[in-house]
Amino acid sequence: MDPFLLLGQLLLLALGANAVAVSAPELLPGHLIRAGLALLVTLLVAYTPLRLWLRASPALYLASLAVLVLTLFHGVLMNGAQRWLEIQGFSLQASEFAKVFLILYLARYLERHGPDHPIAGPVGLVGVGAALILLQPDFTSAVFLPILAALLLIAAGVPARRLIAIGTSALATAVAVSGIFAHRLSHVFERLRAFMEGKDIFQVSRGLEAIKNGGVFGQGPGATLYPPVPYAYNDAAFAALAFALGAVGVLVLFLAYTLILGRGLQIAFTTEGATSLVALGVTAMILLEAALHVAVNLRLFPPTGLPLPFVSYGGSTMLAHGLALGLLHAAAREAGQAHREAEEPA
């Protein structure tokens, strides 16, 4: 396994344990089990040839869409959203896995057909996924999916004329869909309006107080989060971490993500084809989610509900990110093998 990626993941998992310990200590045992499973998933995926995942990617992405459909009809309603499907006591959030499988699917498609091949089919499947997630409703993940797809299409060199045509159609469809289901997205518009008008958002304000109370070295993992922050173990994990470990813990957090960012980009730039796109997509997914989570907690961005990768509490998000990082390990292993073969004398 790649030592830099492994170190980054282990640091984040340790920081996550501290964040959950101060915000919801009763959830800590379950969180540690999920963290261990995520590490195991990373290990198993890292030693699986990347081409096998690429070959299975169309089926995997279609399967995630099917689970999203099932979730709309048989999912568990929680906090006004129907995002989880109960399977033998385990709550599955298919949208988290859809992001990873989408990266694999688009990487495979673009490698096989080239950047100037019609992309209406793949983009249509991206739209289906985004629409199904929007109906839950989960506005942030619904928007995140096409942004991730657009990044991969641009990186693959898809011509601007295709991107503009598809983007215009997608925007028109999104506006129409959001209008039809505006009543289900009212809370999203309210949060956005409150942020734009500079109004107080309770969770964010309490989180900022907790961050200040953390100081330089934090209150320690044995302390109780003060003031209490709603869903601090998930939506405000950054605030909980800053309270527990202070500015020192925040610096370690940024170091861990920097390790993943630097190594991920290095792998993307030293490989070709689908391997490069997978490395870029996984790196972008993890770092964009982390950046948005931190920005929300610092009142620099409207509330999104995105978790902090490998830090926030949650089974599906932890396992999906473990899978994603495993793919990055696999890409790193292939890059290393290619480098060694290139150095061997003919």
Secondary structure, 3 states (H helix, E strand, C coil): CCHHHHHHHHHHHHHHHHHHHHHCHHHHHHHHHHHHHHHHHHHHHHCCCHHHHHHHHHHHHHHHHHHHHHHHHHCEEECCEEEEEEECCEEECHHHHHHHHHHHHHHHHHHHHCCCCCCHHHHHHHHHHHHHHHCCCCHHHHHHHHHHHHHHHHHHCCCHHHHHHHHHHHHHHHHHHHHHCHHHHHHHHHHHHHHHCCCCCHHHHHHHHHHHHHCCCCCCCCCCCCCCCCCCCCCCHHHHHHHHHHHHHHHHHHHHHHHHHHHHHHHHHHCCHHHHHHHHHHHHHHHHHHHHHHHHHCCCCCCCCCCCCCCCCCHHHHHHHHHHHHHHHHHHHHHHHHHHHHHCCC
